[in-house]
């Protein structure tokens, strides 16, 4: 790659690029389940704007282009819910997803007091599951997404984020 990818907090101006990137990235996930109504594909631009304003949102940039994104917020039980991790298909496999996760984990633990991190992914999403296990997450249960997709819930302690950084 001629240019290096940088990770930074998302700004209001990034919302539209995040929205479009998310739509592109989650097509393969939808295909895995034959369900094109999964949450990331039906989320509205206004909802993405709200998340950028209220939640902990990071982007990966290649020049001016947003090529990756992740979001997180602290839930009532003190856990940080991390979600909608995506990296542009042409840049997957270069460690950008792990870097985005580390940035979100650090901010959620240090700035928002998260004691543990929780995320979920579809049960057939082997690439995502491999990444999450590699950075220290372990499966703690299952659930069904609002879109009907069977999900695996993964967690790790907030103290573990530094070990994978």
C-alpha positions as CSV (number, residue, x, y, z in Angstrom):
1,X,0.0,0.0,0.0
2,X,1.4,3.3,-1.0
3,X,-0.4,5.2,1.8
4,X,-0.7,4.2,5.4
5,X,-4.1,3.6,7.0
6,X,-4.7,5.8,10.0
7,X,-7.2,5.2,12.9
8,X,-9.0,8.1,14.5
9,X,-12.3,9.0,16.2
10,X,-15.1,9.5,13.7
11,X,-16.6,13.0,13.1
12,X,-20.0,14.0,12.0
13,X,-18.6,14.5,8.5
14,X,-17.7,10.8,8.4
15,X,-21.3,9.5,8.9
16,X,-22.2,9.2,5.2
17,X,-19.0,7.4,4.3
18,X,-19.5,5.0,7.3
19,X,-23.0,4.4,6.1
20,X,-22.0,3.6,2.5
21,X,-19.0,1.5,3.7
22,X,-21.2,-0.5,6.1
23,X,-23.7,-1.2,3.3
24,X,-20.9,-2.5,1.0
25,X,-19.1,-4.6,3.7
26,X,-22.1,-6.4,5.1
27,X,-23.3,-7.7,1.7
28,X,-21.1,-10.8,2.1
29,X,-22.5,-11.3,5.6
30,X,-26.1,-11.1,4.2
31,X,-25.2,-13.6,1.5
32,X,-24.0,-16.1,4.1
33,X,-27.4,-16.1,5.6
34,X,-29.5,-15.4,2.5
35,X,-30.9,-12.5,4.5
36,X,-30.5,-9.0,3.1
37,X,-32.5,-7.4,5.9
38,X,-29.7,-7.8,8.5
39,X,-29.4,-4.8,10.8
40,X,-26.3,-3.2,9.2
41,X,-28.0,-3.2,5.8
42,X,-31.3,-1.6,7.0
43,X,-29.8,1.0,9.3
44,X,-30.6,4.5,8.3
45,X,-28.1,7.3,7.6
46,X,-29.8,9.3,10.4
47,X,-29.2,6.4,12.8
48,X,-25.5,6.3,11.8
49,X,-25.3,10.0,12.4
50,X,-26.8,9.5,15.9
51,X,-24.3,6.8,16.7
52,X,-21.4,9.0,15.6
53,X,-22.6,11.8,17.8
54,X,-23.4,9.7,20.9
55,X,-21.2,6.5,20.8
56,X,-17.6,5.7,20.6
57,X,-17.0,5.5,16.8
58,X,-13.6,5.0,15.1
59,X,-12.7,5.0,11.5
60,X,-9.8,3.8,9.5
61,X,-8.8,6.2,6.7
62,X,-6.7,5.8,3.6
63,X,-6.1,9.4,2.6
64,X,-9.6,11.0,2.7
65,X,-11.5,7.7,2.3
66,X,-13.1,6.0,5.2
67,X,-12.1,2.3,4.7
68,X,-13.1,0.9,8.1
69,X,-15.3,1.6,11.0
70,X,-16.3,0.2,14.5
71,X,-18.7,1.4,17.1
72,X,-19.1,0.9,20.8
73,X,-21.1,2.0,23.8
74,X,-21.2,1.1,27.5
75,X,-24.3,-0.8,28.5
76,X,-26.1,-0.6,31.9
77,X,-24.1,-3.7,33.2
78,X,-20.8,-1.9,32.6
79,X,-19.9,-3.9,29.5
80,X,-19.0,-2.2,26.3
81,X,-21.0,-3.4,23.4
82,X,-18.9,-3.3,20.3
83,X,-20.4,-3.6,16.9
84,X,-20.6,-3.1,13.2
85,X,-16.9,-3.6,12.7
86,X,-16.2,-3.4,9.0
87,X,-13.2,-3.0,6.6
88,X,-13.4,-2.3,2.9
89,X,-13.2,-5.7,1.1
90,X,-10.1,-4.7,-0.9
91,X,-8.3,-4.0,2.4
92,X,-9.3,-6.9,4.5
93,X,-6.6,-9.2,5.9
94,X,-4.2,-6.4,6.6
95,X,-4.8,-6.0,10.4
96,X,-7.1,-2.9,10.0
97,X,-10.0,-4.6,11.8
98,X,-7.8,-5.5,14.8
99,X,-6.5,-2.0,15.0
100,X,-10.0,-0.6,15.0
101,X,-11.0,-3.0,17.7
102,X,-8.0,-2.0,19.9
103,X,-8.8,1.7,19.4
104,X,-12.4,1.2,20.5
105,X,-11.5,-1.0,23.4
106,X,-8.9,1.5,24.7
107,X,-11.4,4.4,24.5
108,X,-14.3,2.4,26.0
109,X,-12.1,1.3,28.9
110,X,-10.2,4.4,29.6
111,X,-12.7,7.1,28.8
112,X,-16.0,5.4,29.6
113,X,-15.0,2.9,32.3
114,X,-16.0,-0.4,30.6
115,X,-15.0,-3.4,32.6
116,X,-15.4,-5.9,29.8
117,X,-16.1,-6.0,26.1
118,X,-19.0,-7.8,24.4
119,X,-19.7,-8.3,20.7
120,X,-21.7,-10.7,18.6
121,X,-21.4,-12.1,15.1
122,X,-23.4,-14.5,13.0
123,X,-22.7,-18.2,13.7
124,X,-21.4,-18.7,10.1
125,X,-19.1,-15.7,10.1
126,X,-15.8,-17.7,10.3
127,X,-13.6,-14.8,9.3
128,X,-15.0,-12.5,12.0
129,X,-14.9,-15.3,14.6
130,X,-11.3,-16.0,13.7
131,X,-10.4,-12.3,14.2
132,X,-12.3,-12.0,17.5
133,X,-10.6,-15.1,18.9
134,X,-7.2,-14.0,17.8
135,X,-7.6,-10.7,19.8
136,X,-8.7,-12.5,22.9
137,X,-12.5,-12.9,22.8
138,X,-14.2,-16.1,23.9
139,X,-17.7,-17.3,23.1
140,X,-20.0,-16.9,26.1
141,X,-23.4,-17.7,24.6
142,X,-25.7,-17.4,21.7
143,X,-28.7,-15.3,20.8
144,X,-30.9,-14.5,17.9
145,X,-30.5,-11.1,16.2
146,X,-33.5,-9.0,15.6
147,X,-33.1,-10.0,12.0
148,X,-33.5,-13.7,12.9
149,X,-29.8,-14.6,12.3
150,X,-28.3,-16.9,15.0
151,X,-25.5,-15.1,16.8
152,X,-22.5,-16.0,18.9
153,X,-21.8,-13.7,21.8
154,X,-18.1,-13.2,22.6
155,X,-16.5,-11.3,25.5
156,X,-13.2,-10.4,27.0
157,X,-12.2,-8.5,30.2
158,X,-11.3,-4.8,29.7
159,X,-7.9,-5.5,31.2
160,X,-7.2,-7.8,28.3
161,X,-7.2,-5.1,25.7
162,X,-3.7,-3.9,26.5
163,X,-2.4,-7.4,26.1
164,X,-3.5,-7.5,22.4
165,X,-2.5,-3.9,21.6
